[in-house]
Amino acid sequence: MPEPIQAKMHVHPVTSHWVDPRLFGSFVEHLGRVVYSGIYEPDHSSADVDGFRTDVMELVRQLGVSVIRYPGGNFVSGYRWEDGVGPVADRPRRLDLAWHALEPNLVGINEFSKWAAKVKSQVMAVVNLGTRGVDAARNLVEYANHAGNTYWSELRKHHGVLEPHQIGLWGLGNEMDGPWQIGHKSAAEYGTLAREAGRAMKAVDPTIELVVSGSSGPNMATFPEWDATVLDLAYDTADYLALHVYYGNPERDTLNFLAKSIELERYIESAVATADFVQAKRRSKKRINLSLDEWNVWFHSHGEPSPTEWEVGKPRLEDIYTLEDALLVGSLLLSLLRHGDRVKIACLAQLVNAIAPIMTVSSGPAWRQTIYFPFEQVSHFGRGEVLFSETTSPTYASRQFDTVPYLDAVAVLDRPSGMLTLFAVNRCPDQAMALCLDLAGLTPLSSIEHWITTGDRADVSNSPLSEPIRPVKSTPVALVGSQATMMLPALSWNVLQMKVQ
């Protein structure tokens, strides 16, 4: 067996920044089986009186999702929200041009808001700025948030929802820079529309926050000029700039794939620089923060045939994730924690069945993919203060990146409980890592609990029948003074916890 590689992490008792709980969000779109036979399956044995699968709700609650973006995605750019309210029997069936599907409108804003409350999550509602505009957007805010005595708020009450939903976070369209988008617009066209829609929405409810669409990814030819133009036009209306990004490994190059969190960090830093440039240009006191409201690993389902029939809930984008996918998701989460001073919202896309941590079998069980577990652990233990830390480890060069450390790690302190949590990835495919931890300046009050997620191979997956990739509790590690050394297996995601003073 090869000797373990040596790495060090020095954690300082100094706060870098606080983590916004909305960093641990997700995304539900009317796409494939996300809604129909995902969260909603009235004939399922676990379905509640509203038709929602309680087995899925339990897994979502365990995941700790703080905010959920809804109803799209590409879907929203052709969506009429009025189709999804009122008596279900009267709702129209529409062609969804984004995903070549039939939309029955059995679930709309009222049903979804009720479901979100059941899973203890907030709603981030997205308005259609593809085929629609200012009027539909401000009417939806009035329907959802206004207390009463107006046309749209009284219509909500007539539909059986007496109290307003009080949705505080709204997205202004989706990926309008993309030629694939229904109602695709130039940056100037979209920026102007987003400004005017946002003004009307905030006139209805001045308490809401708005996310303006930025580029659909860092590789778009128009990034970051698109973002700068949109922000310049909509700066006074916008509160956040949206970023979207997905990563894949079609080359089956594990070392290069696991380094792609570096690419995310560069994307975030470029978007921050763009937002700050517009702030300086406008001589504004207002700072625009970021919403990474679509992110994940997505490539396993690339090349699947397009549907030939208009169907409800036809399976789409049902990637089955592996150990190496879970490790990259872990590192992407660490990148978000490191940049939590500016990234305030993030939504893992998506939540159920389509590129998702949770999978379901129609009329059968719900089960957890490999990527479920790093998200669950960071969501539960990554809330608090990111501490300054220094890490050193051997590095490698990959096809895309010149210098990649084998160790990727972040420390988060929950001050009220005194719980210090270290998240660490060992990217090395064939050597364990001896991690020397130094807590000088912090007084440990307990030994270190260590949970390890790893496997025999990088391509191991979970299934409805088994979970070979899941956290396993290791032997606690004793501290000698303020120092300890623990072993991180090759290709592993690690969570280390201890009480400190």
N, C-alpha and C positions, 0 to 999 in steps of 0.2 A: 504494500500500500504506500503511495507517495506521501512524503511529508506534507503536513498542512501548510498553506501559505499564511504569512503573518500579517495582521492588520491591527490598527489602533484607532480608538475613538475617544476623544477627550471632550466631555460634556461640561459646559460652563453654566453656572447658575445665573445666567443673564437671558432675559427674554428678547427674542428677535421680533416676534409679533404674535398676536392672538389669531386663532383659527376661527373663521366664520362657520357655524354649523352647516350652513347651506353648501359647503364644499362637498358634502356627502349626499348629493342628490342623484336622481335617476330620471328616466325618460320613458313615457308611454305614448306610442303613436298608433293610430289606426293603420297597422301594417301587419300583414301575415296573421300570425296567431297571438299577437301581443294582447289584444283585447278579447277577441272572440275565441274561446277555449283556453285563453291565458288567464286574465284576471276575471273574466265573465263566462260562466258556463252553467246556465240555470238547471240543466239536467244532471249535473255532476252530483255524486253522492255527498260531497262536502258543501254544496252550494247553500248560501244563507237565503233568507226571504227575498233579498234583492237580486239573487242570481249570481252573486260573487263567490268564487271558490275560497273557502276558509283555509284550505291547506296552503294556497298561494299567499293569502293574507298573513298567515303566521310566518312564513319564510320572509316576506317583505318586512314585517315588524322586526324579526331577528336581525335582518340585514342592517337596520337602523337608517333607512332612507329618510332624509330630512325634508327634501323638496322634490316634486316630480313635475317635469315639463310635459305639457299636454295641450292639444292633441297631435302635434307634429312639430318638426319634420316636414318632409315634402308633402305629406298629406294635407297639411293645413293650407297650402297655397291654392287649393281648389275647394275648400270646405265652407259650407254655409252653416254657421253655428245654430241658426234657427231650426234646421232640420233635426237637431238632436234634443229638442225640448218639447214639452207637451205630451199628450197621450201617445204611448208607444204605438198603438194601432194606427194612429194617423200620420206617423212619420214616414217620409218618402225614402225609397231605396234609390241610391245614386251611384253612378259610375265614378269610381276613384281613379282618375287618370294618372296619378303619381305612381301607383303600384299595380295598375291594371286589375283592380278588384271591384267587387260589389260591396258597397257600404250600406248596411241595413239601418244604421242610426239607432240601434238599440241602447247604446251608451252615449250620453252627451255630457254637457257641463254639469248638470245637476247630479246625475248618477256618479260621474267621476269624482266630484267634490265629496260626495257621501262616502265613496270608497276610500278616498285619500284620508278622510277623518278616521275611518276604521283602522287604517294602517299607521295612523299617527304621523302623517306627513302633510306638508303644505303643498298647495298647487301653484305652479308657475304656468299661467295660461298664455297661449300664443294666439295672436290674431292674424287673420288672413290679409296679407298685403300683396298677394299675387293677383287674384282675380277680383278682390274687393278693396275697400279702403276706409276712409275716415268715418263714414256713417255707420257701417257695420261694426267697426271697432268700438266707437263710443257707445253704441247701443248695447253691446255685450257687457261693457263695464257697468252700465246702468242696470242691466238685467241681473248681473252677478252681485253687485256691491251696494246698490242704492237701497235704502231701508223701505221706502214705500211712497205712495201718492204720486207716482208717475206712471206713464204707460208701460214701460218695460219692467219696472219693479213690481207693479201690480200684476203683470202677466206672469212673472215668476211665482208670485203668491197663488195665482189662479192655477198654476201647475203643481201646487202642493208644497212649495218651498217658502215657508213664511219668513224665515230669517235670511238676511243676505249672506253670501258665502265669504265676503271680506277677503277676496283674493288680493294679496298685496304686491305680487310680482308678475309682470306681464312682458311677453316677448313680442317685438314688433316684426312679425313675419319670420321667414326662414330662408337662409341661403340665397338671397335674391341676386347674388353675384353669379350664380351657377346657371349656365345655359340650359341645364336639364329642368330647371324650376319652372312650374306653371306661373306665367306672369313675370318671367325674368325681366329685370330692369337694369338700366345703367346705374352707376353709383349716384349720379346727380338726380336721376328720377326717383330712385329708392330713398335717398337721403331727404329729399323734399317731402315725399309722402310720409316717411317715418316721423319727420318733424311735425307735420300737420295732424297726423293721426294721434301722435303722442300728446300734442297740445289739447286736442279735444278730449282724449281719455283722462288727462289730469284735470281738465275743467270739470268733468263729472265727479272724479274722486281724486283730490289733490294729494292723498296719502300714498298713492301707488308708486312703485318704482318700475322703470322701463329698461328693457334690454334691447339695444339696437343691433341688427344683424351686421356682423363683420364678414370677413372672407370665410369661405367654406373650408379653408385649410391653408397651411403655409406654402403649399406648392402651386396655388393658383397664380397664374401669370400676373394678375392685377393686385396681388398682395404686396405691400401694404397700402398702395395708392388708393384702392377702393375704400379701405377703412378710414383713411385720412379725409377723403372727400365726404363720406357719409357723416363722420363725426363733426366735420366743420359745418355741415348743414344742420345737423340735428343735435348739436352740443347742448343747447339749453334744455332740450327735452329729455335726452338720454341720461341714464344713470350708470349703465354698464355697456360694454362692448362685447358681443358674442364671438367666441372662437369655436371652431369645430375641427376635430382631428381624429383620424383612425390610423392604426398601424397594423402591418401584416408581415408575414414571413414566407412568401411563396418560394423563396430560394432555399428554405430549410437551413438557414445559416443562424444557428442559435446565438453565437456570440455577438453577431451584428444586431440581431433582433433585440436582445436584452439591453443593448446600448441605446435604443431609440427613445428612452426617456430624456436623453441629452437633447434630442431634436425637439421634444416638447418644451424643454426649458428655453431653448433658443427662440422658439415660436412665441412663448409667453413674453420673453424679454423684448422681442421685436414689436409685439402688440402694445406693450407698456410704453415703449419709446414713441410709437406712433400716437398713442393717446396723449402723452405728455407734450409732444410736438404741437398738437392741435391746441392743447391748453395754453401753451406758451404763445402760439400764434394769436389766440383770441384774448390774451391777457386776462385769463379767467382764474378766479379763485377756486373754481369747482374742479375736482379731480374725478376722472372717469376710471372706474375699476373694471375688472374683467369677469365674464361669465363663460366658462368653458362648458357650454351646455349640450355638447355632444362630444363624447370621447370613448374610445374602447379599442380593443383588438378586433379587427374585422378583415378576414381574407379567406377563411375556409370555404365560404359559400360563394366566392367569386366564380363566375362562369356558369352558375346554375341557369337552366333554361327559363325564359320568361313565361308567365302563365298565358295559356291560349284561350282560356274561358274566363268570363267574369264570374268570380266565385267569392263567397264570404269566408274569410279566415283560412285561405289556402296557405300552407307553410311557406315562409320566405325567410331567407337569411338565417337559418337555424344552425349557426356555427357550433360545433362541439369543441370545447376548449381543452387545452392540454396543460401540463405542469408549466412549460415555458411560457404559455400565455398568462398563467397566474402570476409568474414571477415578473413579467413585464407590467401587468396591471399593478402589482405591488410597487414597482419602481415609479410608475406614472403617478400613483397616489403620493409617493414621497416627493416627487417634483411639485405636485400641487401644494403639499404642506410647506415646502421650502419657499414657495411663491405666494403663500397665503396672505402676505401684506397687500397684494393687488388682485389676486384671484379670489373672489368672494363667493362665487357660485360655480358649481360643477355638476354635470349630470352624466352619469355613466349610461351610455346608450347601447341597448335599451334594457328594460327591466325583466321582461318575461318572454321567452321563446326566441325572439329575433335578436341575434347577437347579445345574449342576455346571461346573467348569472343564475337565473331560475328557469327551469324547463318544466313543461307539463306534458303528460300523456292525456289525450282526450279520453274522458271517462276513466282515467287512470291516475297514477300518482304524480305528485310534483317532486322535483329533485334539484339538487344543488350542483352547479358546475364548479370547475376548479377555481374560476375567478371570483366565485362567491366569497371565499374565505378571507383573502387579503382585504377586500372591501369591507366585509363585516368587522374585521379586527381594527382597521383604521377608523371606521366610523364610530366604533365604541370607545376606542382608546386614544384616538388622535385629536380629541377635542380639548382645547386648553391653550397652552402657550408653547410655541416652538422655541426651543432653547438654542443658543449659539453652540455649535459643536465643530470640532476639527477631526477629520478622518484621514488616515493614510493607509494605503494598501498597494500591492503590486498592480500594475496596469497592463492592458493589452491593446493592440491595434486591430481594428476590424476593417471590413471592406469599406465602411462609410465613415468611421470615426478613427482619428489618429491615436487618442489617448483615452482609454476607458478604465476606470478603477474597478477591480473585482468587487469591492465593497461599496454598497449604496446604503446609506443609513441616515435616519433623522430621529431626534429626541423630542418628545412632547411631555410637558408637565401639566397635570391637573392639580392646580394649587390647593383647592378646597380639600381634596382627599389626600394630597401628598403623594399621589401615584405618578411615578416617572415611567414612561414607556419608550423603549427604543425599538424602532422598526429597522430591520436590516435584511438586505438581499446579498447572498453570495452568488455572483454571476459565473464563477468558475465551474466548468462542466465536469471536471474530473479530480478536483482537490478540495478537501475540507479547508476551512479557514479558522485559524486560531485568532479570535478577536480579543485584544487586550483593552479593557474598558477602564477609563480613569474618570472618576467623579469628583475630582478635587474641587472643593467649594460647596459641595452638597454632602450632607450627612446621611448615609444609608441607614435605614431603620429595619431592613429585612434582607433576607437572601433574595436572589434573582430568580423569578419564575420564567421558564423558557418554553415557548411553544414553537414547534418546527413544522413547516409544511414542505415536503420534498417527495421524491419518488425515485424509482429505479431508473427511469428513462425520462427524457425531456418531453416525449410525446404521449405520456400516459394521460388518460381522460377518466372522468367519472361517468356514471350511467344511472338509469333508474334503479338498478339492482345493487350497485356498489359505489363506494366513495374512497378509492385508494388514495386520492389527493385531498387531504384535509389536515388541519392542525393536530399535532400530537404533542402532549405535554412531556417534556424531558425532565431529567433530574435537576432540582434547583441548584443554582450556582452560588457558592459562598463568596462574600467579599472579604478581602484582607485590607482593612482600613477603608480606603476609597477606591480600591482597585479589584478587578476580577478578570479572569480569562475564561471564555467559553468557546465551544466548538460549533461552528456553523457548517453543516454538511454542504457538499457540492450541490450546486443548483438548488438553493433553498431560500424560502421566505421565513423570517424569524421575528418573533415578538418577545421582547425581554421586558419584564416588569418588576419594579421594586418600590417600596415605600422610602421616601426621603424626607428629611426635615428641611 
